[in-house]
Amino acid sequence: MVAAIVLSGGASRRMGRPKALLTLAGETFVSRIVRVVRDSGASDVTVVTGPHHDAIEAHLRGTGALDGLRLLRNPQAVADQLSSLRIGLAAVDDDPTIDAVVVALIDHPLIDAGTVRALIATRDATGAPVVRPICDGRHGHPVIFSRETFAMLRFGDLPDGAKGVLRAFASREVLMPTVDRGVLVDVDTPDDYRALNPGGPDRDAGPSALTPW
């Protein structure tokens, strides 16, 4: 069983408005990512929010996407990805049937269900502690972490965040090649968003802001 954790705990300061509620082809980032991870076969989906919790909750409730979804708030005033990931992991770690998590970031809205399914299948076939997509020589998102990494992710001394776990398991991680450049798209600023959607928020252009984790 594979769970999914969607990290949306940041303040979106560079964007100037909640990234989770930006629209892409008629869907908000958060609604789209939740739909994609559900379509990929994730049995349990958690969204970890932060300062914009109330607005995200109201949106998901209004669209019906909140049904069957675990929505948790990161209480830290200045939240980082690791603290949000730890909140999400704490919610799924007690379920022994979950042996891996797909970790998706709210600022990577172009993830594709077929690519996520391929990542899950790669994890199932290899038993690797970490599976990441790689495209054009760049590491992408989402990342799958197997249960053997959970303790380190939750309780390890990780000043560099999850990168410390990636380094610790680097010799056994599996990089899954893909031509899906959506795994690289990182939308952090208004310019990134305009480049992604030239002409308006409901027009879906191709990938633009490409940055690795």
Residue, then its C-alpha position, 0 to 999 in steps of 0.5 A: m500500500v502506498a500513501a501520498i503526502v502533498l506538501s503545501g505548508g509554505a507561506s507563498r511569499r515569493m508568489g504573493r498568494p497561495k500557490a495551492l489555489l492558483t489555477l491550471a486548466g480549470e483546476t487549482f494546483v491542490s485539486r489537480i495534485v490530489r486528483v493525480v495522486r489518487d488516480s495513480g493508485a495512492s490508497d491514503v492521501t494527506v495534504v499538509t497546509g500552513p498559513h493558508h489552511d482555512a482557504i485551502e480547506a474551504h476550497l477543497r470542501g467546496t469542490g468535494a475533494l475533501d471527502g476521504l482526504r486527510l487535511l493537516r495544518n503545520p502550526q509553525a509560523v515559518a514552515d519548511q518542507l521537512s516539518s510538513l513532511r514529518i506531520g504527514l508521516a506521523a499520520v500514516d506511520d502507524d498504519p502497518t499496511i502502508d509501506a511507502v509514501v509518494v511525496a508531492l510538492i504543491d509547486h510542482p503542479l504538472i505531475d502526471a498520474g501515469t508517471v506517478r504510477a510508473l514510479i510506484a511500479t518501480r518501487d514495488a519491483t525494486g524495493a528501493p528505499v527511494v525512487r525519483p524520476i530523472c529527466d534531461g539529467r535533472h532529478g524531479h518530483p514526486v519522490i517515493f520513500s519506502r518505510e525503511t526511511f520513515a524513522m530517519l525522515r521523522f526523527g533524524d537530525l536533518p539540517d538540510g531537510a530530506k536531502g540528508v535522507l537522499r544522501a544516506f540512501a543514495s547507494r540504493e536509490v533508483l532513478m527512473p528515467t522519464v521524458d515527462r518534463g512535468v516532473l521538473v516544473d517548479v512554480d515559485t514566482p509570478d513570472d514562473y506562473r505567467a510562463l506556465n500559463p501565458g495568456g491567463p490562469d486557465r490556459d495550460a502551456g508547457p513546462s517552464a521553470l525547471t529546477p531540481w530539488 
